Amino acid sequence: MKKKKWIIWLVVVAAILAVASLAYNHLSTAYANENETENSTEESTPVKETKNKDSDFTVYDENKNKINLSDYTGKPIIVNFWASWCPPCKREMPAFQEAADMYGEEVTFLMVNETDGERETMDTAQKFFEDNGYEMKMLFDLDGDAGSTYNLLYLPRTLFIDADGNIAEDHVGELSDTELTDTIEKLLSHGSSVSNRDVLDDYKNVTITYTFGNTTEVVDNSEIMSWLKVGGSKVNVDEEKVQEYVTELASKYNTINRKRNFQTHDGKNIEIDTNEYGYQIDNDKEVQQIEADIEGKAPVKREPVYSVEGNGRNGMDDLNGSYIEVSLDAQHLWLYKNGELITETDIVSGLPTEDRVTYRGAWSIAYKASPYTLSSEVYGYSTKVKYWMPFVCGQGLHDAEWQTKFGGDVYKTKGSHGCINLPPDQAEIIYNTIEKGYPIICY
């Protein structure tokens, strides 16, 4: 009897010890797993090359619609498991966004958020993406199906799945920009012998030579190559770098809407504040043209794409020897064509009152008309002229048969309503010499 009780006692003790051991192991494993998920993410486990078939899992989109990994087929897939509380996840995220921008047409990026509903929620994950401007496809592992399918113990973790559905690479821990790019290149070049050098070789002759009259500005091949990014067999143009270049080009060669330095007929250098004549590069269209030039894979020589064009230029000289000079103080006009003085004449400008004074600045002739009727409801007149050449706000050059004298102080008492009155014979010469867009400088 005693022996039987003793055996029962041993069985009970053994059972208690077994339960205690199991509990201890369970708690220890849970604690270890929790701490490993938080701490070991700071370390990077080298990329493992595998050839295992990927395992399907179910996650959810932002509207809680079910999404399966198997829904994405036909091209390589990158699955990144992450959480917004995970420091290395956050550190590597910009590299993923940059890679998605570069390779997005060739590779599907799936950013699977480990959403446990407590430490990580859909709201916290979405806020993290919104705050940082990330635009990649984000999915939510609400049921933990993805995590359990891949025995996910550490974050971040990234799977590189080839177009055949094989896991080509499995990386645990943070990826650097270079590691991510190199792994994507390997993924894309799987089964291909084409290298970056081979792809870029097609662009080795691309140069762009801008012409500004006799002045040229060359974008050499080395600079163009610095604008190119290779994704697999595809070459992408870094639009931000091209935009930076075009901005610098425009800053250097735009001549309109900036103070103009002008040399008068007698060699004096003056500054024109109101400058609405000249050239302005269309930045957006020029960027598009550069991209087209690069795609052409051949040297190009051309003018920039302008949104506003002057009458002719040679480098920064956008008058190029052809312009009309008007001195309002001297009441005199000079007409130049290709560097030669064609004619000069006294004038009568606007009456020197606030509402009738002739504007000072640089403009271009808007159009020509012959004959033309000048009229104003405000001042109540209607006058026919033979030659009309407007340049700004209703003011222009025209013949004025009613003026008996020109030059001197005539404008102070018999001044126009802002137009520049000309002797009829001089108006004819000017009209027949200039064309639409011809520059006029009034000072």
Disulfide bonds with the S-S distance in Angstrom:
Cys86-Cys89 2.42
